[in-house]
Amino acid sequence: VSWIRRKDYHLLTVGLTTYSSDERFSATHLQNSEDWTLQIKFVQDRDAGLYECQVSTHPPTSIFLELKVVGK
């Protein structure tokens, strides 16, 4: 499972490995579960936008999620 920030096509995580230099991003996965979560700590306005969760099947399957940042 990979998480990608679509506005700049930045690869954030693959599996549990983070590829972003921004340490606020991480992926979590519960053992024996099909659920994967992208965690963004200390979310900022600039984090708003479209994110892609891509599963490495053949062909790849993707789900797109829109993050909206409201209030503080």
DSSP file (Angstrom, degrees, kcal/mol; ACC not computed):
  #  RESIDUE AA STRUCTURE BP1 BP2  ACC     N-H-->O    O-->H-N    N-H-->O    O-->H-N    TCO  KAPPA ALPHA  PHI   PSI    X-CA   Y-CA   Z-CA
    1    1 A V              0   0    0      0, 0.0    14,-3.3     0, 0.0     2,-0.4   0.000 360.0 360.0 360.0 131.0    0.0    0.0    0.0
    2    2 A S  E     -AB  14  54A   0     52,-2.8    52,-3.0    12,-0.2     2,-0.5  -0.936 360.0-150.1-121.2 144.9    1.3    3.4   -1.0
    3    3 A W  E     -AB  13  53A   0     10,-2.0     9,-2.7    -2,-0.4    10,-1.4  -0.966  18.7-175.9-113.4 130.8    0.1    6.9    0.0
    4    4 A I  E     -AB  11  52A   0     48,-2.5    48,-3.0    -2,-0.5     2,-0.7  -0.985  25.9-137.3-129.7 133.3    0.7    9.7   -2.5
    5    5 A R  E >>> -AB  10  51A   0      5,-2.6     5,-1.6    -2,-0.4     3,-0.7  -0.833  21.6-157.3 -87.4 117.0    0.0   13.4   -2.2
    6    6 A R  T 345S+     0   0    0     44,-2.2     3,-0.2    -2,-0.7    -1,-0.1   0.774  78.2  70.7 -73.5 -28.9   -1.6   14.2   -5.6
    7    7 A K  T 345S+     0   0    0     43,-0.6    -1,-0.2     1,-0.2    44,-0.1   0.820 125.3  11.0 -63.1 -27.8   -0.9   18.0   -5.9
    8    8 A D  T <45S-     0   0    0     -3,-0.7    -1,-0.2     2,-0.1    -2,-0.2   0.222 101.6-118.9-129.1  12.4    2.8   17.3   -6.4
    9    9 A Y  T  <5 +     0   0    0     -4,-0.6     2,-0.5     1,-0.2    -3,-0.2   0.845  52.2 170.7  51.0  39.0    2.7   13.5   -6.9
   10   10 A H  E   < -A    5   0A   0     -5,-1.6    -5,-2.6     1,-0.0     2,-0.6  -0.704  33.8-133.6 -84.9 121.9    4.9   13.1   -3.8
   11   11 A L  E     +A    4   0A   0     -2,-0.5    -7,-0.2    -7,-0.2     3,-0.1  -0.648  29.4 175.3 -74.0 116.8    5.3    9.6   -2.6
   12   12 A L  E     -     0   0A   0     -9,-2.7     7,-3.2    -2,-0.6     8,-1.1   0.909  57.1  -3.3 -91.4 -50.8    4.7    9.7    1.1
   13   13 A T  E     -AC   3  18A   0    -10,-1.4   -10,-2.0     5,-0.3     2,-0.4  -0.984  43.6-163.7-144.3 153.1    4.8    6.1    2.3
   14   14 A V  E >  S-AC   2  17A   0      3,-2.3     3,-2.2    -2,-0.3   -12,-0.2  -0.968  78.9 -38.0-132.9 120.3    5.1    2.5    0.9
   15   15 A G  T 3  S-     0   0    0    -14,-3.3   -12,-0.1    -2,-0.4    12,-0.0  -0.473 124.7 -30.4  59.7-132.3    4.0   -0.1    3.4
   16   16 A L  T 3  S+     0   0    0     -2,-0.2     2,-0.5    -3,-0.1    -1,-0.3   0.362 116.4 104.9 -96.9   4.9    5.2    1.2    6.8
   17   17 A T  E <   -C   14   0A   0     -3,-2.2    -3,-2.3     9,-0.1     2,-0.5  -0.750  63.2-143.6 -90.9 129.2    8.2    3.0    5.3
   18   18 A T  E     +C   13   0A   0     -2,-0.5    -5,-0.3    -5,-0.2    -6,-0.1  -0.799  18.8 179.4 -94.0 129.2    8.0    6.8    5.1
   19   19 A Y        +     0   0    0     -7,-3.2     2,-0.3    -2,-0.5    -6,-0.2   0.418  53.8  97.1-106.3  -2.6    9.6    8.4    2.0
   20   20 A S        -     0   0    0     -8,-1.1    -8,-0.1     2,-0.2     5,-0.1  -0.665  69.2-142.7 -86.2 141.8    8.8   12.0    2.8
   21   21 A S  S    S+     0   0    0     -2,-0.3     2,-0.9     2,-0.0    -1,-0.1   0.620  84.2  93.5 -75.1 -11.1   11.4   14.2    4.6
   22   22 A D    >   -     0   0    0      1,-0.1     3,-1.7     2,-0.0    -2,-0.2  -0.743  67.5-159.2 -83.9 106.3    8.4   15.6    6.5
   23   23 A E  T 3  S+     0   0    0     -2,-0.9    -1,-0.1     1,-0.3    18,-0.1   0.490  79.1  81.4 -70.3  -2.5    8.3   13.5    9.6
   24   24 A R  T 3  S+     0   0    0     16,-0.1    17,-2.3    18,-0.1     2,-0.4   0.707  80.6  80.3 -73.0 -18.8    4.7   14.4   10.3
   25   25 A F  E <   +E   40   0B   0     -3,-1.7     2,-0.3    15,-0.2    15,-0.2  -0.739  54.5 147.6 -94.4 134.5    3.6   11.8    7.7
   26   26 A S  E     -E   39   0B   0     13,-1.9    13,-3.6    -2,-0.4     2,-0.4  -0.981  35.7-130.6-156.3 158.1    3.4    8.1    8.6
   27   27 A A  E     -E   38   0B   0     -2,-0.3     2,-0.4   -11,-0.2    11,-0.2  -0.875  18.7-163.1-110.2 145.4    1.4    5.0    7.7
   28   28 A T  E     -E   37   0B   0      9,-2.4     9,-2.4    -2,-0.4     2,-0.3  -0.953   7.8-179.8-126.8 150.1   -0.1    2.6   10.2
   29   29 A H  E     -E   36   0B   0     -2,-0.4     2,-0.4     7,-0.2     7,-0.2  -0.959  22.6-135.6-150.2 126.4   -1.4   -0.9    9.7
   30   30 A L    >   -     0   0    0      5,-0.8     3,-1.3    -2,-0.3     5,-0.2  -0.708  36.6-106.9 -83.4 131.5   -3.0   -3.3   12.2
   31   31 A Q  T 3  S+     0   0    0     -2,-0.4     3,-0.1     1,-0.3    -1,-0.1  -0.259 104.2  16.9 -56.3 141.6   -1.7   -6.8   12.0
   32   32 A N  T 3  S+     0   0    0      1,-0.2     2,-0.3    -3,-0.0    -1,-0.3   0.741 108.5 108.5  63.9  26.2   -4.2   -9.2   10.4
   33   33 A S    <   -     0   0    0     -3,-1.3    -1,-0.2     2,-0.1     0, 0.0  -0.919  66.2-146.0-128.2 155.0   -6.2   -6.3    9.0
   34   34 A E        +     0   0    0     -2,-0.3     2,-0.4    -3,-0.1    -3,-0.1   0.360  69.6 109.4 -96.2   3.8   -6.7   -4.9    5.6
   35   35 A D        -     0   0    0     -5,-0.2    -5,-0.8     2,-0.0     2,-0.4  -0.681  43.5-178.5 -88.9 130.4   -6.9   -1.4    6.9
   36   36 A W  E     -E   29   0B   0     -2,-0.4     2,-0.4    -7,-0.2    -7,-0.2  -0.974   7.6-162.2-123.3 140.8   -4.1    1.1    6.3
   37   37 A T  E     -E   28   0B   0     -9,-2.4    -9,-2.4    -2,-0.4     2,-0.6  -0.977  14.4-145.5-127.8 135.7   -4.1    4.7    7.6
   38   38 A L  E     -E   27   0B   0     -2,-0.4     2,-0.5   -11,-0.2   -11,-0.2  -0.898  22.7-160.1 -94.4 122.4   -2.1    7.8    6.6
   39   39 A Q  E     -E   26   0B   0    -13,-3.6   -13,-1.9    -2,-0.6     2,-0.5  -0.900  10.3-171.3-107.1 130.7   -1.4    9.8    9.7
   40   40 A I  E >   -E   25   0B   0     -2,-0.5     3,-0.5   -15,-0.2     2,-0.2  -0.962  13.7-152.7-119.7 111.3   -0.5   13.5    9.5
   41   41 A K  T 3  S+     0   0    0    -17,-2.3     3,-0.1    -2,-0.5   -17,-0.1  -0.588  75.7   7.6 -83.6 145.3    0.6   15.0   12.8
   42   42 A F  T 3  S-     0   0    0     -2,-0.2    -1,-0.2     1,-0.1   -18,-0.1   0.935  91.8-145.2  52.1  54.7    0.2   18.7   13.5
   43   43 A V    <   -     0   0    0     -3,-0.5     2,-0.3     1,-0.1    -1,-0.1  -0.139  16.4-160.7 -55.0 142.8   -1.9   19.1   10.3
   44   44 A Q    >   -     0   0    0     -3,-0.1     3,-2.0     1,-0.1     4,-0.4  -0.821  33.1-105.3-124.0 161.8   -1.4   22.5    8.5
   45   45 A D  G >  S+     0   0    0     -2,-0.3     3,-1.7     1,-0.3    24,-0.2   0.865 118.7  61.2 -53.9 -38.1   -3.5   24.4    5.9
   46   46 A R  G 3  S+     0   0    0      1,-0.3    -1,-0.3     3,-0.0    -3,-0.0   0.623  91.1  69.0 -68.3 -11.4   -1.0   23.4    3.2
   47   47 A D  G <  S+     0   0    0     -3,-2.0    -1,-0.3     2,-0.0    -2,-0.2   0.637  75.5 110.2 -79.3 -14.0   -1.8   19.7    3.8
   48   48 A A    <   +     0   0    0     -3,-1.7     2,-0.3    -4,-0.4    20,-0.2  -0.260  51.1  67.2 -61.1 147.8   -5.3   20.1    2.3
   49   49 A G  E    S- D   0  67A   0     18,-2.4    18,-3.3   -43,-0.0     2,-0.4  -0.886  84.4 -28.6 139.0-167.3   -5.9   18.5   -1.0
   50   50 A L  E     - D   0  66A   0     -2,-0.3   -44,-2.2    16,-0.2   -43,-0.6  -0.689  48.1-172.7 -91.7 133.1   -6.2   15.1   -2.7
   51   51 A Y  E     -BD   5  65A   0     14,-3.2    14,-3.1    -2,-0.4     2,-0.5  -0.938  11.0-146.3-122.8 147.4   -4.4   12.0   -1.5
   52   52 A E  E     -BD   4  64A   0    -48,-3.0   -48,-2.5    -2,-0.3     2,-0.6  -0.954   4.9-160.9-117.9 130.5   -4.2    8.6   -3.2
   53   53 A C  E     -BD   3  63A   0     10,-3.0    10,-2.2    -2,-0.5     2,-0.5  -0.953  20.7-168.3-104.9 114.2   -4.1    5.3   -1.4
   54   54 A Q  E     -BD   2  62A   0    -52,-3.0   -52,-2.8    -2,-0.6     2,-0.5  -0.908  11.2-155.6-113.8 127.5   -2.7    2.8   -4.0
   55   55 A V  E     - D   0  61A   0      6,-3.5     2,-2.4    -2,-0.5     6,-1.9  -0.865  22.3-127.4-101.3 131.2   -2.8   -1.0   -3.5
   56   56 A S        +     0   0    0     -2,-0.5     2,-0.2     4,-0.2     6,-0.0  -0.378  60.8 131.9 -81.0  64.1   -0.1   -2.9   -5.5
   57   57 A T        -     0   0    0     -2,-2.4    -2,-0.0     2,-0.1     0, 0.0  -0.485  69.3 -74.9 -98.4 178.1   -2.5   -5.4   -7.2
   58   58 A H  S    S+     0   0    0      1,-0.2    -2,-0.1    -2,-0.2     3,-0.0  -0.928 132.1  20.4-118.9 107.1   -2.4   -6.2  -10.9
   59   59 A P  S    S-     0   0    0      0, 0.0    -1,-0.2     0, 0.0    -2,-0.1   0.624 115.6-110.9 -75.6 164.1   -3.6   -3.8  -12.1
   60   60 A P        -     0   0    0      0, 0.0     2,-0.4     0, 0.0    -4,-0.2  -0.256  27.4-144.6 -59.8 147.1   -3.1   -1.3   -9.2
   61   61 A T  E     -D   55   0A   0     -6,-1.9    -6,-3.5     2,-0.0     2,-0.4  -0.942  17.2-168.6-114.9 136.4   -6.2   -0.2   -7.4
   62   62 A S  E     -D   54   0A   0     -2,-0.4     2,-0.4    -8,-0.2    -8,-0.2  -0.948  15.7-164.4-128.8 147.6   -6.5    3.3   -6.0
   63   63 A I  E     -D   53   0A   0    -10,-2.2   -10,-3.0    -2,-0.4     2,-0.4  -0.995  17.7-147.9-123.5 134.9   -8.8    5.2   -3.7
   64   64 A F  E     -D   52   0A   0     -2,-0.4     2,-0.4   -12,-0.2   -12,-0.2  -0.873  13.4-171.3-107.9 136.0   -8.7    9.0   -3.7
   65   65 A L  E     -D   51   0A   0    -14,-3.1   -14,-3.2    -2,-0.4     2,-0.6  -0.983  15.2-143.3-129.3 136.5   -9.4   11.0   -0.6
   66   66 A E  E     -D   50   0A   0     -2,-0.4     2,-0.6   -16,-0.2   -16,-0.2  -0.880  13.7-156.4-100.4 121.3   -9.9   14.8   -0.2
   67   67 A L  E     -D   49   0A   0    -18,-3.3   -18,-2.4    -2,-0.6     2,-0.5  -0.867   8.9-171.3 -98.1 123.8   -8.4   16.3    3.0
   68   68 A K        -     0   0    0     -2,-0.6     2,-0.6   -20,-0.2   -23,-0.0  -0.963  11.5-149.7-113.5 131.3  -10.0   19.6    4.1
   69   69 A V        +     0   0    0     -2,-0.5     2,-0.4   -24,-0.2   -21,-0.1  -0.891  22.6 176.3-102.4 121.1   -8.4   21.5    6.9
   70   70 A V        -     0   0    0     -2,-0.6    -2,-0.0     2,-0.0     0, 0.0  -0.956  41.4 -15.1-127.5 144.3  -10.9   23.5    9.0
   71   71 A G              0   0    0     -2,-0.4     0, 0.0     1,-0.1     0, 0.0   0.183 360.0 360.0  60.6 178.1  -10.4   25.6   12.1
   72   72 A K              0   0    0     -3,-0.0    -1,-0.1     0, 0.0    -3,-0.0   0.272 360.0 360.0-148.1 360.0   -7.5   25.6   14.5
